[in-house]
Amino acid sequence: MRRLGVNPACGVLDPKECTLMAVSCDAFQYGQEDTSNDRITIEWTNTPDGAAKQFRREWFQGDGM
């Protein structure tokens, strides 16, 4: 079950640009559901030189740049 959400889920920023992210959590019965795996991870990487400003999942695969 996906209880946590982030909007926007991914994106590309210009240098020195910032953004706001909304984090939401669906209602659940505290103490009656397993929450041990509930987490949000923020990952970042520098984009390749000359890359278009469009998110590419491949940037996060392998050993990086």
PDBQT receptor file of N, H, CA, C and O in Angstrom, charges set to zero:
ATOM      1  N   MET A   1       0.838  -1.180   0.000  1.00  0.00    +0.000 N 
ATOM      2  CA  MET A   1       0.000   0.000   0.000  1.00  0.00    +0.000 C 
ATOM      3  C   MET A   1       0.884   1.245   0.000  1.00  0.00    +0.000 C 
ATOM      4  O   MET A   1       1.810   1.357   0.803  1.00  0.00    +0.000 OA
ATOM      5  N   ARG A   2       0.600   2.152  -0.880  1.00  0.00    +0.000 N 
ATOM      6  H   ARG A   2      -0.152   2.061  -1.533  1.00  0.00    +0.000 HD
ATOM      7  CA  ARG A   2       1.327   3.427  -0.916  1.00  0.00    +0.000 C 
ATOM      8  C   ARG A   2       0.557   4.441  -0.104  1.00  0.00    +0.000 C 
ATOM      9  O   ARG A   2      -0.541   4.854  -0.478  1.00  0.00    +0.000 OA
ATOM     10  N   ARG A   3       1.131   4.830   0.988  1.00  0.00    +0.000 N 
ATOM     11  H   ARG A   3       2.023   4.495   1.292  1.00  0.00    +0.000 HD
ATOM     12  CA  ARG A   3       0.475   5.760   1.899  1.00  0.00    +0.000 C 
ATOM     13  C   ARG A   3       1.019   7.174   1.741  1.00  0.00    +0.000 C 
ATOM     14  O   ARG A   3       0.300   8.150   1.958  1.00  0.00    +0.000 OA
ATOM     15  N   LEU A   4       2.291   7.283   1.362  1.00  0.00    +0.000 N 
ATOM     16  H   LEU A   4       2.875   6.490   1.186  1.00  0.00    +0.000 HD
ATOM     17  CA  LEU A   4       2.952   8.583   1.263  1.00  0.00    +0.000 C 
ATOM     18  C   LEU A   4       3.032   9.035  -0.188  1.00  0.00    +0.000 C 
ATOM     19  O   LEU A   4       3.208   8.217  -1.091  1.00  0.00    +0.000 OA
ATOM     20  N   GLY A   5       2.904  10.321  -0.404  1.00  0.00    +0.000 N 
ATOM     21  H   GLY A   5       2.761  10.986   0.330  1.00  0.00    +0.000 HD
ATOM     22  CA  GLY A   5       3.021  10.877  -1.745  1.00  0.00    +0.000 C 
ATOM     23  C   GLY A   5       3.821  12.165  -1.733  1.00  0.00    +0.000 C 
ATOM     24  O   GLY A   5       3.839  12.890  -0.738  1.00  0.00    +0.000 OA
ATOM     25  N   VAL A   6       4.488  12.446  -2.858  1.00  0.00    +0.000 N 
ATOM     26  H   VAL A   6       4.474  11.857  -3.666  1.00  0.00    +0.000 HD
ATOM     27  CA  VAL A   6       5.260  13.677  -3.021  1.00  0.00    +0.000 C 
ATOM     28  C   VAL A   6       4.888  14.286  -4.367  1.00  0.00    +0.000 C 
ATOM     29  O   VAL A   6       4.814  13.581  -5.373  1.00  0.00    +0.000 OA
ATOM     30  N   ASN A   7       4.654  15.601  -4.382  1.00  0.00    +0.000 N 
ATOM     31  H   ASN A   7       4.715  16.174  -3.565  1.00  0.00    +0.000 HD
ATOM     32  CA  ASN A   7       4.313  16.279  -5.620  1.00  0.00    +0.000 C 
ATOM     33  C   ASN A   7       5.133  17.561  -5.718  1.00  0.00    +0.000 C 
ATOM     34  O   ASN A   7       5.029  18.409  -4.831  1.00  0.00    +0.000 OA
ATOM     35  N   PRO A   8       5.937  17.734  -6.749  1.00  0.00    +0.000 N 
ATOM     36  CA  PRO A   8       6.157  16.835  -7.875  1.00  0.00    +0.000 C 
ATOM     37  C   PRO A   8       7.024  15.642  -7.473  1.00  0.00    +0.000 C 
ATOM     38  O   PRO A   8       7.875  15.747  -6.590  1.00  0.00    +0.000 OA
ATOM     39  N   ALA A   9       6.798  14.519  -8.129  1.00  0.00    +0.000 N 
ATOM     40  H   ALA A   9       6.107  14.433  -8.847  1.00  0.00    +0.000 HD
ATOM     41  CA  ALA A   9       7.536  13.294  -7.813  1.00  0.00    +0.000 C 
ATOM     42  C   ALA A   9       8.966  13.340  -8.342  1.00  0.00    +0.000 C 
ATOM     43  O   ALA A   9       9.849  12.680  -7.794  1.00  0.00    +0.000 OA
ATOM     44  N   CYS A  10       9.204  14.110  -9.398  1.00  0.00    +0.000 N 
ATOM     45  H   CYS A  10       8.487  14.646  -9.843  1.00  0.00    +0.000 HD
ATOM     46  CA  CYS A  10      10.553  14.237  -9.957  1.00  0.00    +0.000 C 
ATOM     47  C   CYS A  10      10.612  15.516 -10.779  1.00  0.00    +0.000 C 
ATOM     48  O   CYS A  10       9.583  16.115 -11.091  1.00  0.00    +0.000 OA
ATOM     49  N   GLY A  11      11.826  15.927 -11.127  1.00  0.00    +0.000 N 
ATOM     50  H   GLY A  11      12.662  15.440 -10.874  1.00  0.00    +0.000 HD
ATOM     51  CA  GLY A  11      11.967  17.135 -11.920  1.00  0.00    +0.000 C 
ATOM     52  C   GLY A  11      13.411  17.537 -12.095  1.00  0.00    +0.000 C 
ATOM     53  O   GLY A  11      14.314  16.885 -11.571  1.00  0.00    +0.000 OA
ATOM     54  N   VAL A  12      13.630  18.609 -12.833  1.00  0.00    +0.000 N 
ATOM     55  H   VAL A  12      12.897  19.138 -13.260  1.00  0.00    +0.000 HD
ATOM     56  CA  VAL A  12      14.966  19.135 -13.119  1.00  0.00    +0.000 C 
ATOM     57  C   VAL A  12      14.962  20.622 -12.762  1.00  0.00    +0.000 C 
ATOM     58  O   VAL A  12      14.053  21.361 -13.140  1.00  0.00    +0.000 OA
ATOM     59  N   LEU A  13      15.982  21.041 -12.036  1.00  0.00    +0.000 N 
ATOM     60  H   LEU A  13      16.720  20.441 -11.729  1.00  0.00    +0.000 HD
ATOM     61  CA  LEU A  13      16.119  22.447 -11.657  1.00  0.00    +0.000 C 
ATOM     62  C   LEU A  13      17.335  23.059 -12.324  1.00  0.00    +0.000 C 
ATOM     63  O   LEU A  13      18.342  22.384 -12.539  1.00  0.00    +0.000 OA
ATOM     64  N   ASP A  14      17.239  24.333 -12.648  1.00  0.00    +0.000 N 
ATOM     65  H   ASP A  14      16.421  24.881 -12.473  1.00  0.00    +0.000 HD
ATOM     66  CA  ASP A  14      18.401  25.080 -13.116  1.00  0.00    +0.000 C 
ATOM     67  C   ASP A  14      19.298  25.380 -11.918  1.00  0.00    +0.000 C 
ATOM     68  O   ASP A  14      18.842  25.307 -10.777  1.00  0.00    +0.000 OA
ATOM     69  N   PRO A  15      20.575  25.718 -12.160  1.00  0.00    +0.000 N 
ATOM     70  CA  PRO A  15      21.442  26.099 -11.044  1.00  0.00    +0.000 C 
ATOM     71  C   PRO A  15      20.820  27.246 -10.239  1.00  0.00    +0.000 C 
ATOM     72  O   PRO A  15      20.264  28.182 -10.814  1.00  0.00    +0.000 OA
ATOM     73  N   LYS A  16      20.915  27.167  -8.928  1.00  0.00    +0.000 N 
ATOM     74  H   LYS A  16      21.367  26.406  -8.461  1.00  0.00    +0.000 HD
ATOM     75  CA  LYS A  16      20.389  28.166  -7.985  1.00  0.00    +0.000 C 
ATOM     76  C   LYS A  16      18.865  28.229  -7.943  1.00  0.00    +0.000 C 
ATOM     77  O   LYS A  16      18.311  29.030  -7.190  1.00  0.00    +0.000 OA
ATOM     78  N   GLU A  17      18.174  27.410  -8.728  1.00  0.00    +0.000 N 
ATOM     79  H   GLU A  17      18.623  26.759  -9.340  1.00  0.00    +0.000 HD
ATOM     80  CA  GLU A  17      16.710  27.382  -8.712  1.00  0.00    +0.000 C 
ATOM     81  C   GLU A  17      16.244  26.539  -7.523  1.00  0.00    +0.000 C 
ATOM     82  O   GLU A  17      16.925  25.596  -7.119  1.00  0.00    +0.000 OA
ATOM     83  N   CYS A  18      15.092  26.882  -6.971  1.00  0.00    +0.000 N 
ATOM     84  H   CYS A  18      14.540  27.648  -7.299  1.00  0.00    +0.000 HD
ATOM     85  CA  CYS A  18      14.541  26.096  -5.870  1.00  0.00    +0.000 C 
ATOM     86  C   CYS A  18      13.093  25.736  -6.200  1.00  0.00    +0.000 C 
ATOM     87  O   CYS A  18      12.498  26.284  -7.127  1.00  0.00    +0.000 OA
ATOM     88  N   THR A  19      12.548  24.821  -5.436  1.00  0.00    +0.000 N 
ATOM     89  H   THR A  19      13.031  24.375  -4.682  1.00  0.00    +0.000 HD
ATOM     90  CA  THR A  19      11.162  24.410  -5.635  1.00  0.00    +0.000 C 
ATOM     91  C   THR A  19      10.557  24.012  -4.300  1.00  0.00    +0.000 C 
ATOM     92  O   THR A  19      11.274  23.680  -3.356  1.00  0.00    +0.000 OA
ATOM     93  N   LEU A  20       9.262  24.048  -4.229  1.00  0.00    +0.000 N 
ATOM     94  H   LEU A  20       8.679  24.318  -4.996  1.00  0.00    +0.000 HD
ATOM     95  CA  LEU A  20       8.540  23.535  -3.074  1.00  0.00    +0.000 C 
ATOM     96  C   LEU A  20       7.989  22.168  -3.436  1.00  0.00    +0.000 C 
ATOM     97  O   LEU A  20       7.534  21.949  -4.558  1.00  0.00    +0.000 OA
ATOM     98  N   MET A  21       8.032  21.258  -2.492  1.00  0.00    +0.000 N 
ATOM     99  H   MET A  21       8.402  21.435  -1.580  1.00  0.00    +0.000 HD
ATOM    100  CA  MET A  21       7.483  19.923  -2.696  1.00  0.00    +0.000 C 
ATOM    101  C   MET A  21       6.406  19.691  -1.647  1.00  0.00    +0.000 C 
ATOM    102  O   MET A  21       6.601  19.997  -0.471  1.00  0.00    +0.000 OA
ATOM    103  N   ALA A  22       5.271  19.152  -2.072  1.00  0.00    +0.000 N 
ATOM    104  H   ALA A  22       5.113  18.903  -3.028  1.00  0.00    +0.000 HD
ATOM    105  CA  ALA A  22       4.190  18.822  -1.150  1.00  0.00    +0.000 C 
ATOM    106  C   ALA A  22       4.282  17.347  -0.789  1.00  0.00    +0.000 C 
ATOM    107  O   ALA A  22       4.376  16.491  -1.669  1.00  0.00    +0.000 OA
ATOM    108  N   VAL A  23       4.256  17.053   0.499  1.00  0.00    +0.000 N 
ATOM    109  H   VAL A  23       4.179  17.748   1.214  1.00  0.00    +0.000 HD
ATOM    110  CA  VAL A  23       4.279  15.674   0.986  1.00  0.00    +0.000 C 
ATOM    111  C   VAL A  23       2.921  15.386   1.603  1.00  0.00    +0.000 C 
ATOM    112  O   VAL A  23       2.433  16.159   2.426  1.00  0.00    +0.000 OA
ATOM    113  N   SER A  24       2.308  14.272   1.207  1.00  0.00    +0.000 N 
ATOM    114  H   SER A  24       2.704  13.643   0.538  1.00  0.00    +0.000 HD
ATOM    115  CA  SER A  24       1.002  13.911   1.751  1.00  0.00    +0.000 C 
ATOM    116  C   SER A  24       1.037  12.499   2.321  1.00  0.00    +0.000 C 
ATOM    117  O   SER A  24       1.853  11.669   1.918  1.00  0.00    +0.000 OA
ATOM    118  N   CYS A  25       0.149  12.246   3.251  1.00  0.00    +0.000 N 
ATOM    119  H   CYS A  25      -0.514  12.919   3.578  1.00  0.00    +0.000 HD
ATOM    120  CA  CYS A  25       0.037  10.931   3.880  1.00  0.00    +0.000 C 
ATOM    121  C   CYS A  25      -1.443  10.576   3.964  1.00  0.00    +0.000 C 
ATOM    122  O   CYS A  25      -2.230  11.321   4.549  1.00  0.00    +0.000 OA
ATOM    123  N   ASP A  26      -1.824   9.435   3.380  1.00  0.00    +0.000 N 
ATOM    124  H   ASP A  26      -1.185   8.830   2.905  1.00  0.00    +0.000 HD
ATOM    125  CA  ASP A  26      -3.204   8.977   3.474  1.00  0.00    +0.000 C 
ATOM    126  C   ASP A  26      -3.518   8.565   4.907  1.00  0.00    +0.000 C 
ATOM    127  O   ASP A  26      -2.622   8.167   5.652  1.00  0.00    +0.000 OA
ATOM    128  N   ALA A  27      -4.774   8.658   5.290  1.00  0.00    +0.000 N 
ATOM    129  H   ALA A  27      -5.502   8.982   4.685  1.00  0.00    +0.000 HD
ATOM    130  CA  ALA A  27      -5.198   8.256   6.634  1.00  0.00    +0.000 C 
ATOM    131  C   ALA A  27      -4.995   6.755   6.823  1.00  0.00    +0.000 C 
ATOM    132  O   ALA A  27      -5.170   5.973   5.889  1.00  0.00    +0.000 OA
ATOM    133  N   PHE A  28      -4.623   6.363   8.042  1.00  0.00    +0.000 N 
ATOM    134  H   PHE A  28      -4.481   6.999   8.801  1.00  0.00    +0.000 HD
ATOM    135  CA  PHE A  28      -4.460   4.944   8.360  1.00  0.00    +0.000 C 
ATOM    136  C   PHE A  28      -4.661   4.747   9.857  1.00  0.00    +0.000 C 
ATOM    137  O   PHE A  28      -4.636   5.705  10.629  1.00  0.00    +0.000 OA
ATOM    138  N   GLN A  29      -4.857   3.515  10.249  1.00  0.00    +0.000 N 
ATOM    139  H   GLN A  29      -4.877   2.736   9.621  1.00  0.00    +0.000 HD
ATOM    140  CA  GLN A  29      -5.077   3.166  11.652  1.00  0.00    +0.000 C 
ATOM    141  C   GLN A  29      -3.736   3.005  12.350  1.00  0.00    +0.000 C 
ATOM    142  O   GLN A  29      -3.084   1.969  12.218  1.00  0.00    +0.000 OA
ATOM    143  N   TYR A  30      -3.321   4.036  13.098  1.00  0.00    +0.000 N 
ATOM    144  H   TYR A  30      -3.851   4.877  13.205  1.00  0.00    +0.000 HD
ATOM    145  CA  TYR A  30      -2.044   3.995  13.802  1.00  0.00    +0.000 C 
ATOM    146  C   TYR A  30      -2.037   2.833  14.793  1.00  0.00    +0.000 C 
ATOM    147  O   TYR A  30      -3.003   2.618  15.525  1.00  0.00    +0.000 OA
ATOM    148  N   GLY A  31      -0.939   2.093  14.802  1.00  0.00    +0.000 N 
ATOM    149  H   GLY A  31      -0.154   2.267  14.206  1.00  0.00    +0.000 HD
ATOM    150  CA  GLY A  31      -0.796   0.959  15.702  1.00  0.00    +0.000 C 
ATOM    151  C   GLY A  31      -1.364  -0.328  15.147  1.00  0.00    +0.000 C 
ATOM    152  O   GLY A  31      -1.080  -1.406  15.669  1.00  0.00    +0.000 OA
ATOM    153  N   GLN A  32      -2.167  -0.234  14.090  1.00  0.00    +0.000 N 
ATOM    154  H   GLN A  32      -2.398   0.641  13.665  1.00  0.00    +0.000 HD
ATOM    155  CA  GLN A  32      -2.758  -1.427  13.495  1.00  0.00    +0.000 C 
ATOM    156  C   GLN A  32      -2.146  -1.753  12.137  1.00  0.00    +0.000 C 
ATOM    157  O   GLN A  32      -2.410  -2.818  11.578  1.00  0.00    +0.000 OA
ATOM    158  N   GLU A  33      -1.343  -0.857  11.609  1.00  0.00    +0.000 N 
ATOM    159  H   GLU A  33      -1.129   0.008  12.063  1.00  0.00    +0.000 HD
ATOM    160  CA  GLU A  33      -0.700  -1.081  10.313  1.00  0.00    +0.000 C 
ATOM    161  C   GLU A  33       0.804  -0.944  10.465  1.00  0.00    +0.000 C 
ATOM    162  O   GLU A  33       1.289  -0.156  11.277  1.00  0.00    +0.000 OA
ATOM    163  N   ASP A  34       1.534  -1.716   9.680  1.00  0.00    +0.000 N 
ATOM    164  H   ASP A  34       1.140  -2.357   9.021  1.00  0.00    +0.000 HD
ATOM    165  CA  ASP A  34       3.000  -1.677   9.706  1.00  0.00    +0.000 C 
ATOM    166  C   ASP A  34       3.484  -0.404   9.011  1.00  0.00    +0.000 C 
ATOM    167  O   ASP A  34       3.211  -0.198   7.829  1.00  0.00    +0.000 OA
ATOM    168  N   THR A  35       4.192   0.437   9.736  1.00  0.00    +0.000 N 
ATOM    169  H   THR A  35       4.413   0.270  10.697  1.00  0.00    +0.000 HD
ATOM    170  CA  THR A  35       4.738   1.671   9.170  1.00  0.00    +0.000 C 
ATOM    171  C   THR A  35       6.260   1.630   9.094  1.00  0.00    +0.000 C 
ATOM    172  O   THR A  35       6.892   2.648   8.809  1.00  0.00    +0.000 OA
ATOM    173  N   SER A  36       6.857   0.462   9.345  1.00  0.00    +0.000 N 
ATOM    174  H   SER A  36       6.343  -0.364   9.576  1.00  0.00    +0.000 HD
ATOM    175  CA  SER A  36       8.318   0.373   9.402  1.00  0.00    +0.000 C 
ATOM    176  C   SER A  36       8.986   0.655   8.053  1.00  0.00    +0.000 C 
ATOM    177  O   SER A  36      10.165   1.007   8.018  1.00  0.00    +0.000 OA
ATOM    178  N   ASN A  37       8.265   0.508   6.957  1.00  0.00    +0.000 N 
ATOM    179  H   ASN A  37       7.307   0.221   6.986  1.00  0.00    +0.000 HD
ATOM    180  CA  ASN A  37       8.850   0.771   5.640  1.00  0.00    +0.000 C 
ATOM    181  C   ASN A  37       8.389   2.096   5.040  1.00  0.00    +0.000 C 
ATOM    182  O   ASN A  37       8.696   2.386   3.883  1.00  0.00    +0.000 OA
ATOM    183  N   ASP A  38       7.665   2.896   5.800  1.00  0.00    +0.000 N 
ATOM    184  H   ASP A  38       7.416   2.661   6.739  1.00  0.00    +0.000 HD
ATOM    185  CA  ASP A  38       7.210   4.200   5.304  1.00  0.00    +0.000 C 
ATOM    186  C   ASP A  38       8.371   5.181   5.342  1.00  0.00    +0.000 C 
ATOM    187  O   ASP A  38       8.915   5.454   6.413  1.00  0.00    +0.000 OA
ATOM    188  N   ARG A  39       8.756   5.710   4.196  1.00  0.00    +0.000 N 
ATOM    189  H   ARG A  39       8.315   5.488   3.327  1.00  0.00    +0.000 HD
ATOM    190  CA  ARG A  39       9.830   6.702   4.136  1.00  0.00    +0.000 C 
ATOM    191  C   ARG A  39       9.778   7.432   2.806  1.00  0.00    +0.000 C 
ATOM    192  O   ARG A  39       9.197   6.955   1.832  1.00  0.00    +0.000 OA
ATOM    193  N   ILE A  40      10.395   8.590   2.791  1.00  0.00    +0.000 N 
ATOM    194  H   ILE A  40      10.868   8.978   3.582  1.00  0.00    +0.000 HD
ATOM    195  CA  ILE A  40      10.552   9.387   1.576  1.00  0.00    +0.000 C 
ATOM    196  C   ILE A  40      12.037   9.638   1.410  1.00  0.00    +0.000 C 
ATOM    197  O   ILE A  40      12.705  10.072   2.348  1.00  0.00    +0.000 OA
ATOM    198  N   THR A  41      12.555   9.370   0.230  1.00  0.00    +0.000 N 
ATOM    199  H   THR A  41      12.012   9.017  -0.533  1.00  0.00    +0.000 HD
ATOM    200  CA  THR A  41      13.969   9.581  -0.068  1.00  0.00    +0.000 C 
ATOM    201  C   THR A  41      14.085  10.637  -1.161  1.00  0.00    +0.000 C 
ATOM    202  O   THR A  41      13.416  10.551  -2.191  1.00  0.00    +0.000 OA
ATOM    203  N   ILE A  42      14.933  11.625  -0.932  1.00  0.00    +0.000 N 
ATOM    204  H   ILE A  42      15.477  11.694  -0.095  1.00  0.00    +0.000 HD
ATOM    205  CA  ILE A  42      15.211  12.653  -1.937  1.00  0.00    +0.000 C 
ATOM    206  C   ILE A  42      16.593  12.363  -2.503  1.00  0.00    +0.000 C 
ATOM    207  O   ILE A  42      17.577  12.365  -1.764  1.00  0.00    +0.000 OA
ATOM    208  N   GLU A  43      16.675  12.114  -3.802  1.00  0.00    +0.000 N 
ATOM    209  H   GLU A  43      15.875  12.113  -4.402  1.00  0.00    +0.000 HD
ATOM    210  CA  GLU A  43      17.961  11.876  -4.466  1.00  0.00    +0.000 C 
ATOM    211  C   GLU A  43      18.225  13.024  -5.431  1.00  0.00    +0.000 C 
ATOM    212  O   GLU A  43      17.293  13.598  -5.994  1.00  0.00    +0.000 OA
ATOM    213  N   TRP A  44      19.491  13.352  -5.618  1.00  0.00    +0.000 N 
ATOM    214  H   TRP A  44      20.248  12.886  -5.161  1.00  0.00    +0.000 HD
ATOM    215  CA  TRP A  44      19.850  14.386  -6.584  1.00  0.00    +0.000 C 
ATOM    216  C   TRP A  44      21.135  13.977  -7.289  1.00  0.00    +0.000 C 
ATOM    217  O   TRP A  44      21.919  13.175  -6.782  1.00  0.00    +0.000 OA
ATOM    218  N   THR A  45      21.327  14.541  -8.452  1.00  0.00    +0.000 N 
ATOM    219  H   THR A  45      20.691  15.193  -8.864  1.00  0.00    +0.000 HD
ATOM    220  CA  THR A  45      22.555  14.352  -9.213  1.00  0.00    +0.000 C 
ATOM    221  C   THR A  45      22.731  15.558 -10.122  1.00  0.00    +0.000 C 
ATOM    222  O   THR A  45      21.755  16.220 -10.474  1.00  0.00    +0.000 OA
ATOM    223  N   ASN A  46      23.950  15.841 -10.497  1.00  0.00    +0.000 N 
ATOM    224  H   ASN A  46      24.743  15.303 -10.211  1.00  0.00    +0.000 HD
ATOM    225  CA  ASN A  46      24.189  16.862 -11.516  1.00  0.00    +0.000 C 
ATOM    226  C   ASN A  46      23.835  16.270 -12.863  1.00  0.00    +0.000 C 
ATOM    227  O   ASN A  46      24.104  15.097 -13.122  1.00  0.00    +0.000 OA
ATOM    228  N   THR A  47      23.235  17.073 -13.721  1.00  0.00    +0.000 N 
ATOM    229  H   THR A  47      23.016  18.027 -13.511  1.00  0.00    +0.000 HD
ATOM    230  CA  THR A  47      22.873  16.585 -15.048  1.00  0.00    +0.000 C 
ATOM    231  C   THR A  47      24.074  16.688 -15.979  1.00  0.00    +0.000 C 
ATOM    232  O   THR A  47      24.970  17.502 -15.756  1.00  0.00    +0.000 OA
ATOM    233  N   PRO A  48      24.092  15.863 -17.021  1.00  0.00    +0.000 N 
ATOM    234  CA  PRO A  48      25.186  15.952 -17.988  1.00  0.00    +0.000 C 
ATOM    235  C   PRO A  48      25.198  17.321 -18.662  1.00  0.00    +0.000 C 
ATOM    236  O   PRO A  48      24.145  17.931 -18.848  1.00  0.00    +0.000 OA
ATOM    237  N   ASP A  49      26.373  17.803 -19.024  1.00  0.00    +0.000 N 
ATOM    238  H   ASP A  49      27.229  17.308 -18.873  1.00  0.00    +0.000 HD
ATOM    239  CA  ASP A  49      26.486  19.079 -19.732  1.00  0.00    +0.000 C 
ATOM    240  C   ASP A  49      25.655  19.038 -21.004  1.00  0.00    +0.000 C 
ATOM    241  O   ASP A  49      25.712  18.069 -21.761  1.00  0.00    +0.000 OA
ATOM    242  N   GLY A  50      24.887  20.086 -21.233  1.00  0.00    +0.000 N 
ATOM    243  H   GLY A  50      24.841  20.873 -20.618  1.00  0.00    +0.000 HD
ATOM    244  CA  GLY A  50      24.087  20.192 -22.451  1.00  0.00    +0.000 C 
ATOM    245  C   GLY A  50      22.792  19.399 -22.421  1.00  0.00    +0.000 C 
ATOM    246  O   GLY A  50      22.088  19.344 -23.429  1.00  0.00    +0.000 OA
ATOM    247  N   ALA A  51      22.457  18.785 -21.295  1.00  0.00    +0.000 N 
ATOM    248  H   ALA A  51      23.029  18.830 -20.476  1.00  0.00    +0.000 HD
ATOM    249  CA  ALA A  51      21.233  17.983 -21.218  1.00  0.00    +0.000 C 
ATOM    250  C   ALA A  51      20.006  18.888 -21.254  1.00  0.00    +0.000 C 
ATOM    251  O   ALA A  51      20.016  19.990 -20.706  1.00  0.00    +0.000 OA
ATOM    252  N   ALA A  52      18.953  18.408 -21.905  1.00  0.00    +0.000 N 
ATOM    253  H   ALA A  52      18.945  17.513 -22.351  1.00  0.00    +0.000 HD
ATOM    254  CA  ALA A  52      17.689  19.147 -21.933  1.00  0.00    +0.000 C 
ATOM    255  C   ALA A  52      17.092  19.159 -20.531  1.00  0.00    +0.000 C 
ATOM    256  O   ALA A  52      17.375  18.275 -19.722  1.00  0.00    +0.000 OA
ATOM    257  N   LYS A  53      16.273  20.152 -20.248  1.00  0.00    +0.000 N 
ATOM    258  H   LYS A  53      16.043  20.870 -20.905  1.00  0.00    +0.000 HD
ATOM    259  CA  LYS A  53      15.663  20.263 -18.923  1.00  0.00    +0.000 C 
ATOM    260  C   LYS A  53      14.437  19.346 -18.843  1.00  0.00    +0.000 C 
ATOM    261  O   LYS A  53      13.302  19.796 -18.691  1.00  0.00    +0.000 OA
ATOM    262  N   GLN A  54      14.713  18.053 -18.951  1.00  0.00    +0.000 N 
ATOM    263  H   GLN A  54      15.636  17.688 -19.074  1.00  0.00    +0.000 HD
ATOM    264  CA  GLN A  54      13.675  17.031 -18.861  1.00  0.00    +0.000 C 
ATOM    265  C   GLN A  54      14.227  15.884 -18.030  1.00  0.00    +0.000 C 
ATOM    266  O   GLN A  54      15.323  15.395 -18.301  1.00  0.00    +0.000 OA
ATOM    267  N   PHE A  55      13.479  15.450 -17.023  1.00  0.00    +0.000 N 
ATOM    268  H   PHE A  55      12.588  15.847 -16.803  1.00  0.00    +0.000 HD
ATOM    269  CA  PHE A  55      13.938  14.407 -16.111  1.00  0.00    +0.000 C 
ATOM    270  C   PHE A  55      14.193  13.104 -16.854  1.00  0.00    +0.000 C 
ATOM    271  O   PHE A  55      13.389  12.684 -17.686  1.00  0.00    +0.000 OA
ATOM    272  N   ARG A  56      15.327  12.464 -16.546  1.00  0.00    +0.000 N 
ATOM    273  H   ARG A  56      15.980  12.805 -15.870  1.00  0.00    +0.000 HD
ATOM    274  CA  ARG A  56      15.685  11.169 -17.138  1.00  0.00    +0.000 C 
ATOM    275  C   ARG A  56      16.086  10.216 -16.018  1.00  0.00    +0.000 C 
ATOM    276  O   ARG A  56      17.084  10.446 -15.335  1.00  0.00    +0.000 OA
ATOM    277  N   ARG A  57      15.321   9.158 -15.826  1.00  0.00    +0.000 N 
ATOM    278  H   ARG A  57      14.510   8.971 -16.381  1.00  0.00    +0.000 HD
ATOM    279  CA  ARG A  57      15.598   8.180 -14.773  1.00  0.00    +0.000 C 
ATOM    280  C   ARG A  57      16.982   7.558 -14.940  1.00  0.00    +0.000 C 
ATOM    281  O   ARG A  57      17.590   7.148 -13.952  1.00  0.00    +0.000 OA
ATOM    282  N   GLU A  58      17.486   7.480 -16.154  1.00  0.00    +0.000 N 
ATOM    283  H   GLU A  58      16.992   7.813 -16.957  1.00  0.00    +0.000 HD
ATOM    284  CA  GLU A  58      18.804   6.880 -16.420  1.00  0.00    +0.000 C 
ATOM    285  C   GLU A  58      19.925   7.609 -15.681  1.00  0.00    +0.000 C 
ATOM    286  O   GLU A  58      20.961   7.007 -15.397  1.00  0.00    +0.000 OA
ATOM    287  N   TRP A  59      19.742   8.877 -15.368  1.00  0.00    +0.000 N 
ATOM    288  H   TRP A  59      18.901   9.365 -15.599  1.00  0.00    +0.000 HD
ATOM    289  CA  TRP A  59      20.776   9.634 -14.659  1.00  0.00    +0.000 C 
ATOM    290  C   TRP A  59      21.070   9.025 -13.297  1.00  0.00    +0.000 C 
ATOM    291  O   TRP A  59      22.148   9.248 -12.746  1.00  0.00    +0.000 OA
ATOM    292  N   PHE A  60      20.133   8.259 -12.742  1.00  0.00    +0.000 N 
ATOM    293  H   PHE A  60      19.257   8.079 -13.190  1.00  0.00    +0.000 HD
ATOM    294  CA  PHE A  60      20.284   7.693 -11.407  1.00  0.00    +0.000 C 
ATOM    295  C   PHE A  60      20.661   6.218 -11.426  1.00  0.00    +0.000 C 
ATOM    296  O   PHE A  60      20.774   5.597 -10.369  1.00  0.00    +0.000 OA
ATOM    297  N   GLN A  61      20.858   5.651 -12.604  1.00  0.00    +0.000 N 
ATOM    298  H   GLN A  61      20.767   6.155 -13.463  1.00  0.00    +0.000 HD
ATOM    299  CA  GLN A  61      21.226   4.245 -12.710  1.00  0.00    +0.000 C 
ATOM    300  C   GLN A  61      22.730   4.120 -12.866  1.00  0.00    +0.000 C 
ATOM    301  O   GLN A  61      23.387   5.041 -13.350  1.00  0.00    +0.000 OA
ATOM    302  N   GLY A  62      23.271   2.995 -12.461  1.00  0.00    +0.000 N 
ATOM    303  H   GLY A  62      22.738   2.247 -12.068  1.00  0.00    +0.000 HD
ATOM    304  CA  GLY A  62      24.712   2.788 -12.572  1.00  0.00    +0.000 C 
ATOM    305  C   GLY A  62      25.452   3.479 -11.453  1.00  0.00    +0.000 C 
ATOM    306  O   GLY A  62      24.907   3.672 -10.367  1.00  0.00    +0.000 OA
ATOM    307  N   ASP A  63      26.703   3.857 -11.715  1.00  0.00    +0.000 N 
ATOM    308  H   ASP A  63      27.146   3.699 -12.597  1.00  0.00    +0.000 HD
ATOM    309  CA  ASP A  63      27.548   4.445 -10.671  1.00  0.00    +0.000 C 
ATOM    310  C   ASP A  63      27.606   5.963 -10.750  1.00  0.00    +0.000 C 
ATOM    311  O   ASP A  63      28.513   6.572 -10.183  1.00  0.00    +0.000 OA
ATOM    312  N   GLY A  64      26.670   6.578 -11.433  1.00  0.00    +0.000 N 
ATOM    313  H   GLY A  64      25.933   6.084 -11.894  1.00  0.00    +0.000 HD
ATOM    314  CA  GLY A  64      26.639   8.037 -11.516  1.00  0.00    +0.000 C 
ATOM    315  C   GLY A  64      27.483   8.545 -12.660  1.00  0.00    +0.000 C 
ATOM    316  O   GLY A  64      27.812   7.807 -13.588  1.00  0.00    +0.000 OA
ATOM    317  N   MET A  65      27.832   9.824 -12.580  1.00  0.00    +0.000 N 
ATOM    318  H   MET A  65      27.564  10.424 -11.826  1.00  0.00    +0.000 HD
ATOM    319  CA  MET A  65      28.562  10.460 -13.676  1.00  0.00    +0.000 C 
ATOM    320  C   MET A  65      30.035  10.508 -13.372  1.00  0.00    +0.000 C 
ATOM    321  O   MET A  65      30.816  11.009 -14.180  1.00  0.00    +0.000 OA
TER     322      MET A  65
